[in-house]
Amino acid sequence: MTAAGLAGLATVLPTGAAAAAPGRCGEHAWCGPGLPPDERASLVLREMTWDEKISLLGGDDLFGAAGSGHTGTGHGVDRLGVPPVYYGDGPVGSRQGSGTSMPSGVSLAASFDTDLATTYGATVANEVRCKGNDVVFGPTVDVLRLPTSGRAFEGFGEDPLLSSRIGVGWAEGAHSEGVLVCVKHFAAYVQEGQLGVVGSRMLYNAVVDERTLREIYLPPFEAAVREAGVGAVMGSYNRVGGQYACEHQWLLNDLLKHEWGFTGYTIADYAAMHSTGNSLANGMDFEPWPALVYSPAAIRTALATGQAATSDVDEHAHRILRTMFAHGIVDRPAYPDDESQIDKPAHLEIAGRVAEQGMTLLRNDGLLPLDANALRGSTIAVIGDAADEFVQGGGSSSTTPYSFVTPLRGLQQRGVDAGITVVHEPGRTPQAAAEAARNADIAVVVVSDMMSEFLDKPNLDLDSGVAQFPPPALGNPLADQDAIIDAVLDANANTVVVLETGGPVRTPWRYRTRALVEAWYPGANAGTALARVLFGDVDPGGRLPLTFPDSDADTPTAGDVARYPGLGLDVHFTEGVFVGYRHYDAHEVEPAFPFGHGLSYTSFGYSDLEVSDTEVSVVVTNTGARTGHAVPQLYLGLPSPREDVPQPPRQLKGFTKLTLEPGRSASVTFTLTDRSLAYWDQLAGRWTVAAGNYRVEVGESSRDIRVDGGFTVPAPRRVR
């Protein structure tokens, strides 16, 4: 972070229990902050009436949140010094009024930078807090199963390790701002559905084995709980193994609260609850607005009819109170709703930095970086409606930016500084686009897709999301963007194609491009970041956190309606652990661009690999002429202990982000734990390290391995 960014995050109120001003608890016995949170919660719970206990479990009534600005409110008990709790979205920025629109989650994941994830989480949480909220709904750590999933842009890609590490960084950053983190969506939430009905997130049942859950979809949540210490976990809409996730005994009680030791509280997604009795008995602590299933009347009825016990109500209320004490909510003054505390310029700069580090250079034959001196007096044609729009995903991760810099504006400003004429052509027809490109020295064509909560894209085409779910301000939804790109490439060989997409798209014209940049949904400072990347002020920092398939037919769920959108209500996860690049590697399918891929403006050499079953080290050297970012990635190929436990050819087990000057080297060490080597043994019901030979690969993507080796584990061992 720059000094300005640090200053912006340092000039706000003190965080958590460290706040100097008096809290709201008063003189009650449980108000001494030296007591353990559990004891404090028990003391106050003993003084509560049944009405007060029940009131803690449900948020605003049906009309309670209207006009408040908060995403939701949890009731307090004023006479006992228990304050209300205010909730705010979201994963890419505050949605309470306007805010700094951060790049999408997948853009952050593309940075492969855990420190940047911490800065990102702190920035979002700072604004959520400065709008008077105690809890932030985020981050989204759902591992991507379906490349066309409507919320692909919101999460951190297709790999559980990458999602875990970025998620932990995000949560730790938010905690540094004194905001309680609610990680989401638990669990096996992988699709929105088609046309709002077929395969709907509200209805589908994930038919998934425990190994697949444990190895693919649960690790980011486990890391958020065990490493980041998040205070809340949000339950998802779907069912898992026949039970709704928000009333799932195994997920919420057996696994989350008992096995993982989660001491916070569970929160249902909005309108995700179904049965009052089942939810009370099976581990759901809090229903936000509107509290219908957990309304006082519904809870009293469930208790009276024996669907749940009074001890269940006590347990849920105790968890909420304990979390409030543990995270300092009771011991500090209320956060004021005061936007003047927000350092908007500093946050805009941070958004730009995240965008730069997430921008992924997919192809480049030397056209980039653009040479400003050589282009003085030249013309750059910026083509496409998206070039002059603020492009983002839809749903609970959509934001209203304080301000934004479009790609066109960023390039125009850079052109003024460099004596370059930058013109814009909306490019609504191939003919108009070609004419603009033909009359320019350089063409930059900017295209976008539309991904949104509520609806999956029908395919990987650029235009499929726009045609199906057109937002009000995303240019011309009838434009054939692939045809626009083809026309520009025909007219001007010196063309840069910039994708502003929420996930992978088909790129049938890719071999004709001289340069191709994936910018994702790049946030409020998109134009500044894009100009800096295209002109080489900064090395493109991104690497793909998800695979770009060559065609829809190559994806893990293709051609199997049982896998997607499902047979009846059942969605069968029969691909098992072969999700994302694991699928492409196992089936020897050549993707358009593989997981982990991303080019630099320099080059890197890998040498001196040293391997053991506890540590892998390698030396990375900048062998080019420019300072650049390297992202060495460690993959392991695990031995298969039995025929019923197939293993992918490789799995990501470590990564780091380096910035190296020309000729400089850095030694990178990856630590391996038993968990790094383990698989989930369904027969034994535990993590196990198999005996056999382990393949070690280090490289620049899952398909660009630079050095390899191996080690042997002589005998199987149980992971403790």
KOLDO-668604 format. One line per field, with one value per residue (C-alpha): residue number from 1; x, y, z; residue in three letters. Coordinates in steps of 0.25 Angstrom, whole numbers. Layout:
BEGIN
resi: (NUM; ...)
u: (X; ...)
v: (Y; ...)
w: (Z; ...)
resn: (ALA; ...)
This chain:
BEGIN
resi: (1; 2; 3; 4; 5; 6; 7; 8; 9; 10; 11; 12; 13; 14; 15; 16; 17; 18; 19; 20; 21; 22; 23; 24; 25; 26; 27; 28; 29; 30; 31; 32; 33; 34; 35; 36; 37; 38; 39; 40; 41; 42; 43; 44; 45; 46; 47; 48; 49; 50; 51; 52; 53; 54; 55; 56; 57; 58; 59; 60; 61; 62; 63; 64; 65; 66; 67; 68; 69; 70; 71; 72; 73; 74; 75; 76; 77; 78; 79; 80; 81; 82; 83; 84; 85; 86; 87; 88; 89; 90; 91; 92; 93; 94; 95; 96; 97; 98; 99; 100; 101; 102; 103; 104; 105; 106; 107; 108; 109; 110; 111; 112; 113; 114; 115; 116; 117; 118; 119; 120; 121; 122; 123; 124; 125; 126; 127; 128; 129; 130; 131; 132; 133; 134; 135; 136; 137; 138; 139; 140; 141; 142; 143; 144; 145; 146; 147; 148; 149; 150; 151; 152; 153; 154; 155; 156; 157; 158; 159; 160; 161; 162; 163; 164; 165; 166; 167; 168; 169; 170; 171; 172; 173; 174; 175; 176; 177; 178; 179; 180; 181; 182; 183; 184; 185; 186; 187; 188; 189; 190; 191; 192; 193; 194; 195; 196; 197; 198; 199; 200; 201; 202; 203; 204; 205; 206; 207; 208; 209; 210; 211; 212; 213; 214; 215; 216; 217; 218; 219; 220; 221; 222; 223; 224; 225; 226; 227; 228; 229; 230; 231; 232; 233; 234; 235; 236; 237; 238; 239; 240; 241; 242; 243; 244; 245; 246; 247; 248; 249; 250; 251; 252; 253; 254; 255; 256; 257; 258; 259; 260; 261; 262; 263; 264; 265; 266; 267; 268; 269; 270; 271; 272; 273; 274; 275; 276; 277; 278; 279; 280; 281; 282; 283; 284; 285; 286; 287; 288; 289; 290; 291; 292; 293; 294; 295; 296; 297; 298; 299; 300; 301; 302; 303; 304; 305; 306; 307; 308; 309; 310; 311; 312; 313; 314; 315; 316; 317; 318; 319; 320; 321; 322; 323; 324; 325; 326; 327; 328; 329; 330; 331; 332; 333; 334; 335; 336; 337; 338; 339; 340; 341; 342; 343; 344; 345; 346; 347; 348; 349; 350; 351; 352; 353; 354; 355; 356; 357; 358; 359; 360; 361; 362; 363; 364; 365; 366; 367; 368; 369; 370; 371; 372; 373; 374; 375; 376; 377; 378; 379; 380; 381; 382; 383; 384; 385; 386; 387; 388; 389; 390; 391; 392; 393; 394; 395; 396; 397; 398; 399; 400; 401; 402; 403; 404; 405; 406; 407; 408; 409; 410; 411; 412; 413; 414; 415; 416; 417; 418; 419; 420; 421; 422; 423; 424; 425; 426; 427; 428; 429; 430; 431; 432; 433; 434; 435; 436; 437; 438; 439; 440; 441; 442; 443; 444; 445; 446; 447; 448; 449; 450; 451; 452; 453; 454; 455; 456; 457; 458; 459; 460; 461; 462; 463; 464; 465; 466; 467; 468; 469; 470; 471; 472; 473; 474; 475; 476; 477; 478; 479; 480; 481; 482; 483; 484; 485; 486; 487; 488; 489; 490; 491; 492; 493; 494; 495; 496; 497; 498; 499; 500; 501; 502; 503; 504; 505; 506; 507; 508; 509; 510; 511; 512; 513; 514; 515; 516; 517; 518; 519; 520; 521; 522; 523; 524; 525; 526; 527; 528; 529; 530; 531; 532; 533; 534; 535; 536; 537; 538; 539; 540; 541; 542; 543; 544; 545; 546; 547; 548; 549; 550; 551; 552; 553; 554; 555; 556; 557; 558; 559; 560; 561; 562; 563; 564; 565; 566; 567; 568; 569; 570; 571; 572; 573; 574; 575; 576; 577; 578; 579; 580; 581; 582; 583; 584; 585; 586; 587; 588; 589; 590; 591; 592; 593; 594; 595; 596; 597; 598; 599; 600; 601; 602; 603; 604; 605; 606; 607; 608; 609; 610; 611; 612; 613; 614; 615; 616; 617; 618; 619; 620; 621; 622; 623; 624; 625; 626; 627; 628; 629; 630; 631; 632; 633; 634; 635; 636; 637; 638; 639; 640; 641; 642; 643; 644; 645; 646; 647; 648; 649; 650; 651; 652; 653; 654; 655; 656; 657; 658; 659; 660; 661; 662; 663; 664; 665; 666; 667; 668; 669; 670; 671; 672; 673; 674; 675; 676; 677; 678; 679; 680; 681; 682; 683; 684; 685; 686; 687; 688; 689; 690; 691; 692; 693; 694; 695; 696; 697; 698; 699; 700; 701; 702; 703; 704; 705; 706; 707; 708; 709; 710; 711; 712; 713; 714; 715; 716; 717; 718; 719; 720)
u: (0; 5; 7; -6; -13; -8; -11; -25; -27; -20; -28; -41; -47; -39; -43; -51; -49; -37; -46; -43; -58; -67; -75; -90; -90; -92; -89; -95; -87; -84; -78; -64; -56; -46; -56; -56; -66; -73; -75; -80; -90; -95; -96; -105; -113; -117; -124; -131; -146; -151; -156; -142; -135; -144; -142; -127; -130; -137; -134; -143; -157; -163; -162; -152; -140; -147; -140; -129; -118; -113; -114; -120; -121; -120; -128; -121; -126; -124; -128; -116; -106; -107; -106; -113; -104; -103; -100; -94; -91; -82; -71; -66; -70; -81; -95; -100; -102; -89; -76; -62; -65; -54; -50; -57; -53; -48; -39; -33; -31; -24; -14; -9; -5; -9; -4; -12; -24; -22; -22; -35; -42; -38; -42; -56; -58; -54; -65; -75; -71; -71; -86; -89; -88; -83; -83; -78; -85; -72; -63; -70; -61; -70; -60; -64; -70; -78; -70; -83; -88; -95; -86; -73; -68; -71; -62; -47; -47; -47; -36; -38; -24; -24; -38; -34; -22; -28; -40; -32; -25; -38; -43; -31; -31; -46; -43; -32; -43; -51; -62; -68; -66; -77; -71; -81; -88; -87; -87; -87; -93; -89; -100; -111; -120; -125; -137; -139; -145; -137; -125; -129; -121; -133; -137; -125; -120; -105; -102; -88; -79; -71; -57; -61; -67; -55; -44; -51; -63; -60; -45; -48; -58; -49; -38; -47; -51; -38; -28; -35; -45; -57; -69; -80; -83; -94; -102; -106; -119; -117; -119; -107; -110; -125; -124; -125; -111; -118; -124; -113; -108; -95; -91; -95; -93; -84; -74; -74; -77; -71; -60; -55; -57; -65; -69; -76; -90; -97; -106; -116; -115; -127; -140; -131; -138; -150; -153; -153; -152; -141; -133; -134; -130; -119; -110; -115; -113; -119; -128; -126; -137; -148; -149; -160; -156; -150; -161; -165; -178; -171; -161; -171; -180; -168; -165; -179; -180; -167; -160; -149; -144; -143; -128; -127; -131; -121; -110; -113; -114; -102; -94; -98; -95; -82; -78; -82; -73; -62; -61; -63; -77; -82; -69; -68; -77; -86; -79; -85; -91; -81; -76; -66; -57; -55; -42; -48; -36; -27; -38; -39; -24; -25; -35; -26; -15; -23; -28; -13; -9; -21; -20; -15; -8; -12; -5; 6; 15; 22; 12; 11; 16; 12; 24; 19; 31; 30; 15; 16; 7; 0; -15; -21; -35; -42; -54; -66; -77; -71; -59; -68; -76; -74; -75; -78; -86; -100; -107; -101; -88; -92; -89; -91; -77; -74; -66; -60; -50; -54; -44; -46; -44; -31; -25; -30; -23; -10; -11; -11; 1; 8; 4; -5; -18; -29; -42; -54; -63; -75; -73; -88; -86; -74; -73; -72; -62; -53; -53; -48; -38; -33; -31; -22; -8; -13; -26; -31; -44; -51; -62; -70; -80; -91; -91; -100; -106; -120; -116; -105; -100; -105; -91; -77; -80; -77; -91; -99; -100; -104; -114; -121; -120; -117; -113; -118; -104; -96; -95; -103; -108; -110; -96; -88; -75; -68; -71; -66; -53; -52; -54; -44; -34; -36; -35; -22; -12; -7; -19; -20; -33; -37; -47; -56; -62; -67; -61; -56; -61; -59; -48; -49; -41; -29; -19; -21; -18; -5; -9; -20; -23; -33; -37; -48; -58; -47; -55; -55; -41; -41; -36; -24; -20; -22; -14; -3; -2; -3; 8; 17; 17; 14; 16; 2; 1; -10; -10; -23; -30; -39; -37; -42; -48; -46; -61; -73; -72; -59; -64; -66; -81; -83; -93; -98; -111; -109; -97; -103; -114; -118; -128; -141; -136; -123; -110; -100; -85; -80; -68; -63; -50; -48; -52; -45; -31; -32; -42; -34; -22; -28; -35; -24; -32; -25; -31; -30; -22; -19; -20; -9; -6; -2; 10; 19; 27; 40; 44; 48; 57; 55; 67; 72; 60; 61; 50; 46; 33; 33; 39; 41; 50; 54; 62; 54; 62; 58; 65; 59; 61; 50; 45; 33; 24; 27; 17; 24; 13; 16; 8; 8; 3; -2; -1; -15; -16; -28; -35; -47; -38; -34; -24; -23; -9; -6; -12; -8; -1; 7; 9; 15; 17; 30; 35; 49; 58; 66; 76; 71; 68; 60; 59; 45; 42; 28; 25; 18; 9; 3; -10; -3; -1; -14; -26; -40; -41; -56; -55; -47; -54; -41; -30; -19; -5; -4; 9; 16; 23; 19; 22; 27; 25; 28; 25; 17; 4; -2; 3; 16; 24; 39; 45; 41; 45; 39; 39; 34; 25; 29; 16; 2; 0; -12; -13; -16)
v: (0; 14; 24; 31; 18; 15; 28; 27; 14; 20; 33; 26; 22; 12; -2; -12; -13; -3; 9; 19; 25; 17; 6; 4; -8; 1; -4; -18; -30; -35; -21; -24; -26; -35; -46; -57; -55; -68; -64; -50; -56; -66; -55; -46; -58; -62; -48; -48; -51; -61; -50; -43; -56; -59; -45; -47; -58; -50; -37; -26; -29; -28; -13; -11; -9; 1; 14; 10; 9; -4; -17; -22; -20; -29; -25; -21; -21; -7; -10; -20; -12; -20; -11; -14; -20; -14; -21; -16; -22; -26; -33; -22; -10; -3; -4; 6; 18; 21; 15; 12; 1; -9; -18; -32; -43; -51; -39; -39; -54; -52; -44; -56; -46; -49; -36; -29; -37; -31; -17; -20; -25; -14; -4; -10; -11; 3; 8; -2; 3; 18; 16; 11; -4; -15; -27; -28; -38; -44; -49; -59; -71; -81; -89; -88; -101; -95; -85; -79; -77; -64; -61; -65; -51; -50; -62; -65; -75; -90; -94; -97; -93; -80; -77; -80; -71; -59; -61; -61; -49; -42; -45; -41; -28; -26; -30; -19; -9; -14; -20; -34; -43; -52; -61; -67; -76; -89; -99; -105; -92; -93; -88; -78; -86; -83; -74; -73; -88; -99; -102; -91; -87; -87; -101; -110; -121; -123; -138; -138; -148; -144; -145; -135; -126; -127; -125; -115; -107; -106; -102; -87; -87; -96; -86; -74; -80; -87; -77; -63; -65; -60; -56; -61; -71; -69; -81; -83; -85; -99; -112; -122; -137; -134; -124; -109; -103; -93; -105; -115; -122; -128; -115; -105; -113; -125; -119; -104; -103; -116; -121; -107; -101; -89; -80; -69; -70; -74; -65; -69; -63; -54; -63; -76; -82; -91; -98; -91; -104; -110; -98; -96; -111; -112; -100; -87; -75; -63; -59; -45; -37; -41; -50; -58; -72; -67; -57; -58; -64; -75; -78; -79; -89; -98; -98; -101; -112; -119; -116; -110; -108; -96; -100; -98; -83; -82; -87; -78; -66; -69; -70; -57; -50; -57; -52; -38; -38; -45; -35; -23; -19; -17; -10; 1; 13; 11; 14; 27; 27; 38; 37; 49; 39; 32; 35; 34; 38; 28; 17; 20; 19; 5; 1; 4; -4; -16; -15; -14; -26; -34; -30; -42; -42; -54; -52; -42; -43; -30; -19; -17; -9; 3; 12; 26; 33; 25; 28; 43; 50; 36; 33; 22; 18; 12; 4; -2; 3; -3; 6; 17; 10; 6; -9; -18; -30; -31; -34; -32; -29; -17; -4; 11; 17; 31; 33; 25; 26; 18; 11; 22; 34; 27; 25; 39; 45; 37; 42; 56; 54; 47; 56; 44; 46; 37; 36; 27; 19; 12; 1; -3; -9; -16; -6; 6; -1; -5; 9; 15; 4; 6; 21; 19; 15; 6; 0; -3; -11; -12; -23; -28; -38; -38; -47; -46; -52; -59; -64; -73; -70; -80; -81; -75; -65; -51; -46; -58; -51; -37; -43; -51; -41; -27; -16; -2; 4; -6; -1; -7; -22; -25; -23; -35; -33; -44; -39; -25; -31; -39; -26; -18; -29; -29; -14; -12; -22; -14; -17; -19; -26; -23; -32; -27; -40; -47; -60; -68; -65; -72; -65; -71; -59; -60; -65; -53; -43; -37; -34; -39; -34; -39; -27; -34; -24; -14; -5; 10; 13; 4; 14; 19; 4; 0; 12; 9; -6; -3; 7; -1; 8; -5; -19; -27; -34; -44; -59; -67; -72; -80; -87; -81; -93; -94; -97; -100; -114; -115; -111; -121; -121; -121; -130; -136; -130; -138; -129; -116; -111; -124; -135; -130; -123; -132; -126; -138; -134; -147; -140; -141; -134; -132; -117; -106; -109; -123; -127; -121; -128; -142; -142; -136; -125; -113; -100; -87; -82; -90; -87; -79; -73; -59; -52; -42; -31; -38; -53; -62; -74; -85; -93; -100; -108; -114; -124; -132; -136; -123; -113; -109; -97; -91; -79; -70; -60; -48; -51; -40; -25; -19; -20; -30; -38; -53; -63; -76; -87; -100; -113; -127; -139; -149; -164; -171; -180; -188; -189; -182; -170; -164; -153; -141; -140; -127; -119; -105; -106; -92; -79; -66; -52; -46; -33; -34; -24; -29; -39; -41; -54; -58; -71; -76; -87; -94; -101; -114; -119; -133; -126; -122; -136; -142; -147; -149; -164; -166; -181; -176; -163; -155; -148; -158; -156; -168; -176; -174; -165; -150; -142; -127; -117; -102; -93; -81; -88; -101; -104; -97; -105; -100; -110; -123; -133; -143; -150; -162; -165; -179; -182; -176; -167; -161; -146; -140)
w: (0; -3; 8; 4; 5; 19; 24; 19; 27; 39; 41; 45; 59; 67; 65; 74; 89; 88; 86; 96; 97; 107; 103; 104; 114; 126; 141; 140; 145; 131; 126; 131; 119; 127; 128; 117; 106; 110; 124; 120; 111; 122; 132; 123; 118; 132; 133; 120; 119; 109; 100; 100; 97; 85; 80; 78; 68; 58; 51; 46; 44; 30; 29; 40; 30; 21; 20; 30; 20; 27; 20; 33; 48; 60; 72; 85; 99; 104; 119; 120; 112; 100; 87; 74; 63; 49; 37; 23; 10; 4; -3; -13; -5; 3; -3; 7; -2; -10; -7; -13; -23; -22; -33; -33; -24; -36; -39; -25; -26; -39; -32; -24; -13; 1; 6; -4; 0; 14; 9; 1; 13; 22; 11; 10; 25; 27; 19; 24; 38; 35; 31; 45; 43; 52; 42; 28; 19; 12; 7; -3; -3; -11; -20; -34; -40; -52; -61; -65; -50; -49; -36; -42; -41; -27; -22; -22; -34; -35; -26; -11; -6; -14; -9; 5; 5; -1; 8; 21; 16; 13; 27; 35; 28; 31; 46; 47; 45; 56; 48; 50; 37; 32; 22; 12; 6; 14; 7; -7; -13; -27; -37; -38; -48; -62; -64; -49; -48; -54; -45; -36; -24; -15; -19; -23; -15; -16; -17; -13; -6; 7; 0; -10; 0; 9; -1; -11; -5; 10; 12; 10; 21; 30; 28; 31; 44; 49; 44; 42; 54; 47; 56; 46; 35; 26; 22; 7; 0; -6; 1; 3; 4; 5; 16; 14; 18; 28; 36; 34; 46; 41; 34; 45; 58; 55; 46; 48; 63; 68; 59; 55; 68; 62; 74; 66; 61; 48; 40; 29; 15; 13; 11; 12; 24; 23; 36; 50; 57; 49; 48; 64; 66; 55; 58; 51; 61; 54; 43; 37; 30; 29; 41; 37; 41; 54; 57; 72; 68; 60; 70; 81; 73; 70; 85; 89; 78; 82; 69; 77; 91; 100; 101; 86; 88; 100; 91; 79; 88; 96; 83; 78; 91; 93; 79; 82; 94; 87; 76; 85; 80; 94; 100; 90; 85; 73; 60; 55; 41; 36; 22; 25; 32; 19; 11; -3; -11; -3; -5; -20; -21; -14; -24; -35; -29; -28; -42; -47; -39; -44; -59; -66; -79; -87; -100; -104; -116; -113; -115; -100; -93; -102; -104; -100; -107; -120; -120; -118; -129; -132; -130; -122; -125; -112; -117; -110; -102; -89; -91; -86; -76; -61; -63; -51; -47; -42; -29; -15; -20; -29; -23; -26; -27; -21; -34; -45; -56; -69; -78; -88; -78; -73; -87; -91; -79; -82; -96; -92; -83; -95; -107; -112; -118; -112; -119; -116; -125; -118; -128; -129; -143; -148; -159; -150; -141; -153; -159; -145; -144; -159; -156; -144; -141; -129; -126; -112; -112; -99; -98; -86; -81; -70; -59; -47; -35; -38; -52; -58; -72; -82; -89; -89; -100; -98; -100; -94; -80; -86; -95; -84; -73; -78; -68; -70; -74; -80; -94; -106; -102; -116; -121; -125; -118; -124; -138; -133; -129; -142; -150; -142; -144; -159; -160; -151; -147; -135; -127; -112; -107; -93; -86; -75; -71; -58; -62; -73; -87; -101; -109; -123; -129; -119; -128; -137; -125; -123; -108; -100; -86; -76; -67; -60; -53; -50; -40; -39; -43; -56; -66; -58; -55; -70; -75; -65; -70; -85; -84; -75; -63; -55; -59; -61; -48; -50; -52; -55; -43; -52; -65; -79; -86; -101; -103; -94; -98; -90; -76; -65; -65; -80; -87; -73; -68; -56; -52; -57; -56; -49; -51; -44; -31; -30; -35; -36; -33; -40; -45; -30; -28; -43; -43; -51; -56; -49; -59; -71; -66; -63; -77; -85; -90; -95; -90; -96; -85; -72; -58; -52; -66; -68; -75; -70; -78; -73; -72; -61; -59; -49; -43; -30; -27; -13; -9; 4; 10; 18; 10; -5; -9; -22; -27; -37; -45; -54; -67; -74; -76; -67; -53; -52; -44; -43; -37; -34; -32; -25; -30; -24; -31; -19; -20; -21; -9; -15; -28; -22; -18; -32; -31; -40; -48; -40; -28; -24; -11; -10; -17; -14; -21; -24; -30; -36; -43; -55; -52; -37; -31; -19; -12; -9; 1; 2; 15; 14; 25; 26; 22; 9; 6; 11; 4; 11; 14; 14; 19; 31; 33; 34; 27; 23; 16; 6; 4; -9; -18; -18; -31; -28; -39; -39; -50; -55; -58; -56; -71; -70; -61; -60; -50; -44; -34; -24; -11; -5; 8; 12; 20; 22; 34; 40; 40; 54)
resn: (MET; THR; ALA; ALA; GLY; LEU; ALA; GLY; LEU; ALA; THR; VAL; LEU; PRO; THR; GLY; ALA; ALA; ALA; ALA; ALA; PRO; GLY; ARG; CYS; GLY; GLU; HIS; ALA; TRP; CYS; GLY; PRO; GLY; LEU; PRO; PRO; ASP; GLU; ARG; ALA; SER; LEU; VAL; LEU; ARG; GLU; MET; THR; TRP; ASP; GLU; LYS; ILE; SER; LEU; LEU; GLY; GLY; ASP; ASP; LEU; PHE; GLY; ALA; ALA; GLY; SER; GLY; HIS; THR; GLY; THR; GLY; HIS; GLY; VAL; ASP; ARG; LEU; GLY; VAL; PRO; PRO; VAL; TYR; TYR; GLY; ASP; GLY; PRO; VAL; GLY; SER; ARG; GLN; GLY; SER; GLY; THR; SER; MET; PRO; SER; GLY; VAL; SER; LEU; ALA; ALA; SER; PHE; ASP; THR; ASP; LEU; ALA; THR; THR; TYR; GLY; ALA; THR; VAL; ALA; ASN; GLU; VAL; ARG; CYS; LYS; GLY; ASN; ASP; VAL; VAL; PHE; GLY; PRO; THR; VAL; ASP; VAL; LEU; ARG; LEU; PRO; THR; SER; GLY; ARG; ALA; PHE; GLU; GLY; PHE; GLY; GLU; ASP; PRO; LEU; LEU; SER; SER; ARG; ILE; GLY; VAL; GLY; TRP; ALA; GLU; GLY; ALA; HIS; SER; GLU; GLY; VAL; LEU; VAL; CYS; VAL; LYS; HIS; PHE; ALA; ALA; TYR; VAL; GLN; GLU; GLY; GLN; LEU; GLY; VAL; VAL; GLY; SER; ARG; MET; LEU; TYR; ASN; ALA; VAL; VAL; ASP; GLU; ARG; THR; LEU; ARG; GLU; ILE; TYR; LEU; PRO; PRO; PHE; GLU; ALA; ALA; VAL; ARG; GLU; ALA; GLY; VAL; GLY; ALA; VAL; MET; GLY; SER; TYR; ASN; ARG; VAL; GLY; GLY; GLN; TYR; ALA; CYS; GLU; HIS; GLN; TRP; LEU; LEU; ASN; ASP; LEU; LEU; LYS; HIS; GLU; TRP; GLY; PHE; THR; GLY; TYR; THR; ILE; ALA; ASP; TYR; ALA; ALA; MET; HIS; SER; THR; GLY; ASN; SER; LEU; ALA; ASN; GLY; MET; ASP; PHE; GLU; PRO; TRP; PRO; ALA; LEU; VAL; TYR; SER; PRO; ALA; ALA; ILE; ARG; THR; ALA; LEU; ALA; THR; GLY; GLN; ALA; ALA; THR; SER; ASP; VAL; ASP; GLU; HIS; ALA; HIS; ARG; ILE; LEU; ARG; THR; MET; PHE; ALA; HIS; GLY; ILE; VAL; ASP; ARG; PRO; ALA; TYR; PRO; ASP; ASP; GLU; SER; GLN; ILE; ASP; LYS; PRO; ALA; HIS; LEU; GLU; ILE; ALA; GLY; ARG; VAL; ALA; GLU; GLN; GLY; MET; THR; LEU; LEU; ARG; ASN; ASP; GLY; LEU; LEU; PRO; LEU; ASP; ALA; ASN; ALA; LEU; ARG; GLY; SER; THR; ILE; ALA; VAL; ILE; GLY; ASP; ALA; ALA; ASP; GLU; PHE; VAL; GLN; GLY; GLY; GLY; SER; SER; SER; THR; THR; PRO; TYR; SER; PHE; VAL; THR; PRO; LEU; ARG; GLY; LEU; GLN; GLN; ARG; GLY; VAL; ASP; ALA; GLY; ILE; THR; VAL; VAL; HIS; GLU; PRO; GLY; ARG; THR; PRO; GLN; ALA; ALA; ALA; GLU; ALA; ALA; ARG; ASN; ALA; ASP; ILE; ALA; VAL; VAL; VAL; VAL; SER; ASP; MET; MET; SER; GLU; PHE; LEU; ASP; LYS; PRO; ASN; LEU; ASP; LEU; ASP; SER; GLY; VAL; ALA; GLN; PHE; PRO; PRO; PRO; ALA; LEU; GLY; ASN; PRO; LEU; ALA; ASP; GLN; ASP; ALA; ILE; ILE; ASP; ALA; VAL; LEU; ASP; ALA; ASN; ALA; ASN; THR; VAL; VAL; VAL; LEU; GLU; THR; GLY; GLY; PRO; VAL; ARG; THR; PRO; TRP; ARG; TYR; ARG; THR; ARG; ALA; LEU; VAL; GLU; ALA; TRP; TYR; PRO; GLY; ALA; ASN; ALA; GLY; THR; ALA; LEU; ALA; ARG; VAL; LEU; PHE; GLY; ASP; VAL; ASP; PRO; GLY; GLY; ARG; LEU; PRO; LEU; THR; PHE; PRO; ASP; SER; ASP; ALA; ASP; THR; PRO; THR; ALA; GLY; ASP; VAL; ALA; ARG; TYR; PRO; GLY; LEU; GLY; LEU; ASP; VAL; HIS; PHE; THR; GLU; GLY; VAL; PHE; VAL; GLY; TYR; ARG; HIS; TYR; ASP; ALA; HIS; GLU; VAL; GLU; PRO; ALA; PHE; PRO; PHE; GLY; HIS; GLY; LEU; SER; TYR; THR; SER; PHE; GLY; TYR; SER; ASP; LEU; GLU; VAL; SER; ASP; THR; GLU; VAL; SER; VAL; VAL; VAL; THR; ASN; THR; GLY; ALA; ARG; THR; GLY; HIS; ALA; VAL; PRO; GLN; LEU; TYR; LEU; GLY; LEU; PRO; SER; PRO; ARG; GLU; ASP; VAL; PRO; GLN; PRO; PRO; ARG; GLN; LEU; LYS; GLY; PHE; THR; LYS; LEU; THR; LEU; GLU; PRO; GLY; ARG; SER; ALA; SER; VAL; THR; PHE; THR; LEU; THR; ASP; ARG; SER; LEU; ALA; TYR; TRP; ASP; GLN; LEU; ALA; GLY; ARG; TRP; THR; VAL; ALA; ALA; GLY; ASN; TYR; ARG; VAL; GLU; VAL; GLY; GLU; SER; SER; ARG; ASP; ILE; ARG; VAL; ASP; GLY; GLY; PHE; THR; VAL; PRO; ALA; PRO; ARG; ARG; VAL; ARG)
